[in-house]
């Protein structure tokens, strides 16, 4: 290998996309793995560029599991997210603590804009998962782990037909490429 080349599971040709999530609880920086999840990263980045994530909330928080956001406003109204992405869960990335993955319905290829950050190692979500597909990891938290931990620890309840909703909304103020 030529000198100066780094080797690692998340390094590809020196280029990693980073996204800064500014939240009401603090900043979280995500590093996205374009090499292993190209379609998912491209889809997520498009939603970032369109400003989709501004004023959405972490609407589902389950301790020792994950925090989910990116699709609902504080009054639990779903934001339109017309683009769906092919499930790339067979990419070798694992649903480990502080990784970011796409949320979806029971339909394997239904992920659009909602995502979740794993707050523990969730191997049962890895490909092939319980449904033959699993949940596609496309990046990881590289700064702001304490913010993720703080969000994970908030008090939750039921709101507008949803469970595990933070009693005090945790808002994504903006998402931007850095």
Secondary structure, 3 states (H helix, E strand, C coil): CCCCCCCCCCCCCCCCEEEEEEECCEEEEEEECCCCCHHHHHHHHHHHHCCCCCCEEEEEEECCCEEEECCECCCCCECCCCCCCCCCHHHCCCCCCCEEEECCCCCCCCCCCCEEEECCCCHHHCCCCCCCCCCCEEEEEEECHHHHHHHHCCCEEEECCEEEEECCCCEEEEEEEC
